[in-house]
Amino acid sequence: MKVPTAEAFRSQLVIPEQRQLFDYWLEKSADRFMPSRKDICPSHFPRLLPFISLVERDRHADRFKIRLSGTRLREIYEREVTGCFVEELDCVDQPDYWAGTYAQIVESARPAQGVVRGPCGTKDHLVQFWLRLPLGSEEGQVDMILAYDRFVPALEMSELQTNCA
């Protein structure tokens, strides 16, 4: 599989804040494959915090736990999700999609991004633009994932596409 360059990956990011966070992640990577959690300082991107979560890899159970989630995520999922395992979110219609996404990020140690229809049937009027950025341990393995999720009403999609052109 061919690995895209940082420039090619960045060009796929639709939301300006995704590009901002990706650029920050690249800067903190410096000459390494990926930054570590201690390299990331949330005060450097305060406007993005409501949409940010930190997802920790549980190596023993091969699961992913949300260690920290922004306020906008609490609104979307209609409950506090900090401390939940990803598959425990009752408002996630595609648990296999997310499990596969996180596993791919851990295996490849590469960022991933995508677009899906809202997180569940009651939120299907939303389009979720997501970005997942791996954070490494001292051994160079992915132990956390910096996540950014932006939910846009489907009715506003044509306006967003016009702004991105």
C-alpha positions as CSV (number, residue, x, y, z in Angstrom):
1,M,0.0,0.0,0.0
2,K,1.4,3.4,-1.0
3,V,1.7,5.8,1.9
4,P,0.4,9.3,1.1
5,T,2.6,12.3,1.8
6,A,1.7,14.8,4.4
7,E,0.7,17.3,1.7
8,A,-1.5,14.7,0.0
9,F,-3.2,13.8,3.3
10,R,-3.7,17.5,4.2
11,S,-5.3,18.2,0.9
12,Q,-8.1,15.7,1.7
13,L,-9.1,17.6,4.9
14,V,-12.2,19.6,4.2
15,I,-12.7,21.5,7.5
16,P,-10.1,24.3,8.1
17,E,-9.8,23.3,11.7
18,Q,-8.8,19.8,10.6
19,R,-5.9,21.3,8.7
20,Q,-5.0,23.4,11.6
21,L,-4.8,20.4,14.0
22,F,-2.9,18.3,11.4
23,D,-0.4,21.1,10.9
24,Y,0.1,21.3,14.7
25,W,0.5,17.5,14.9
26,L,3.1,17.6,12.1
27,E,5.0,20.4,13.8
28,K,5.0,18.5,17.1
29,S,6.2,15.3,15.3
30,A,9.4,17.2,14.4
31,D,11.8,14.6,13.0
32,R,9.9,11.7,14.5
33,F,7.2,9.5,12.9
34,M,4.6,11.0,15.3
35,P,4.5,13.1,18.5
36,S,3.8,11.7,21.9
37,R,1.0,12.8,24.2
38,K,3.4,14.9,26.3
39,D,4.2,16.9,23.1
40,I,0.6,18.0,22.7
41,C,-0.6,21.1,24.7
42,P,-4.3,21.8,24.4
43,S,-3.8,25.4,25.2
44,H,-2.2,25.7,21.7
45,F,-5.6,25.1,20.1
46,P,-8.3,26.3,22.5
47,R,-11.0,27.0,19.8
48,L,-10.8,23.3,18.9
49,L,-11.2,21.8,22.4
50,P,-15.0,21.3,22.3
51,F,-14.4,19.0,19.3
52,I,-11.3,17.2,20.6
53,S,-11.0,13.8,22.3
54,L,-8.1,11.7,23.4
55,V,-8.6,8.0,22.9
56,E,-6.3,5.6,24.7
57,R,-5.4,2.2,23.5
58,D,-5.9,-0.6,26.0
59,R,-3.3,-3.1,24.8
60,H,-4.5,-6.0,27.0
61,A,-8.1,-5.9,25.9
62,D,-7.4,-4.6,22.3
63,R,-10.0,-1.8,22.9
64,F,-10.0,1.9,22.8
65,K,-11.1,4.1,25.7
66,I,-12.1,7.8,25.6
67,R,-9.8,9.4,28.1
68,L,-11.0,13.0,27.5
69,S,-13.8,14.4,25.4
70,G,-14.8,17.9,24.5
71,T,-18.1,19.5,25.4
72,R,-19.5,19.3,21.8
73,L,-19.1,15.5,21.9
74,R,-21.1,15.4,25.1
75,E,-23.9,17.3,23.3
76,I,-23.8,15.0,20.3
77,Y,-23.8,11.8,22.2
78,E,-26.3,13.2,24.8
79,R,-24.1,12.1,27.7
80,E,-20.6,12.2,29.1
81,V,-18.4,9.9,27.0
82,T,-15.2,10.4,28.9
83,G,-14.3,7.0,30.4
84,C,-16.3,5.0,27.9
85,F,-14.9,2.4,25.5
86,V,-15.7,3.4,21.9
87,E,-17.9,0.4,21.3
88,E,-20.0,1.3,24.4
89,L,-21.3,4.5,22.9
90,D,-25.0,3.6,22.4
91,C,-25.2,6.3,19.7
92,V,-22.6,4.7,17.4
93,D,-24.3,2.8,14.6
94,Q,-21.1,1.5,13.1
95,P,-18.9,0.0,15.9
96,D,-17.1,-2.2,13.4
97,Y,-16.2,0.8,11.3
98,W,-14.7,2.6,14.3
99,A,-12.9,-0.5,15.6
100,G,-11.3,-1.0,12.2
101,T,-10.4,2.6,11.9
102,Y,-8.6,2.7,15.3
103,A,-6.9,-0.7,14.6
104,Q,-5.6,0.6,11.3
105,I,-4.2,3.7,12.9
106,V,-2.4,1.6,15.6
107,E,-1.0,-0.8,13.0
108,S,0.1,1.9,10.5
109,A,1.0,4.6,13.0
110,R,-0.5,7.0,10.4
111,P,-3.2,9.6,10.6
112,A,-6.7,8.9,9.2
113,Q,-9.6,11.0,8.2
114,G,-13.1,10.5,6.8
115,V,-16.7,11.6,6.5
116,V,-19.7,9.7,7.7
117,R,-23.4,10.4,8.3
118,G,-24.2,11.3,11.9
119,P,-23.2,9.0,14.7
120,C,-26.7,7.4,15.0
121,G,-30.2,7.4,13.6
122,T,-31.3,10.2,15.8
123,K,-28.5,12.4,14.5
124,D,-28.6,11.4,10.8
125,H,-29.2,15.0,9.9
126,L,-25.5,15.6,10.7
127,V,-22.4,14.8,8.7
128,Q,-19.4,13.9,10.8
129,F,-16.0,15.0,9.5
130,W,-13.4,13.2,11.6
131,L,-9.6,13.2,11.9
132,R,-7.5,10.8,14.0
133,L,-3.9,11.5,14.7
134,P,-1.7,8.9,16.4
135,L,0.4,9.7,19.5
136,G,3.3,7.5,20.3
137,S,5.0,6.0,23.3
138,E,8.7,6.1,23.9
139,E,8.9,2.7,22.1
140,G,7.4,4.2,19.0
141,Q,4.0,2.4,19.3
142,V,0.7,4.2,19.2
143,D,-0.7,4.4,22.6
144,M,-3.2,7.3,22.2
145,I,-5.1,8.9,19.4
146,L,-5.8,12.6,19.2
147,A,-9.3,12.9,17.7
148,Y,-11.2,15.8,16.1
149,D,-14.9,15.4,15.2
150,R,-16.9,18.2,13.6
151,F,-20.6,17.7,13.0
152,V,-22.2,19.8,10.3
153,P,-25.9,19.8,9.5
154,A,-26.4,18.1,6.1
155,L,-28.4,21.1,4.9
156,E,-25.2,23.2,5.3
157,M,-23.1,20.9,3.2
158,S,-23.5,22.9,0.0
159,E,-22.3,26.1,1.8
160,L,-19.3,24.2,3.2
161,Q,-18.4,22.8,-0.3
162,T,-18.6,26.3,-1.7
163,N,-16.2,27.6,1.0
164,C,-13.7,24.8,0.3
165,A,-13.6,25.4,-3.4
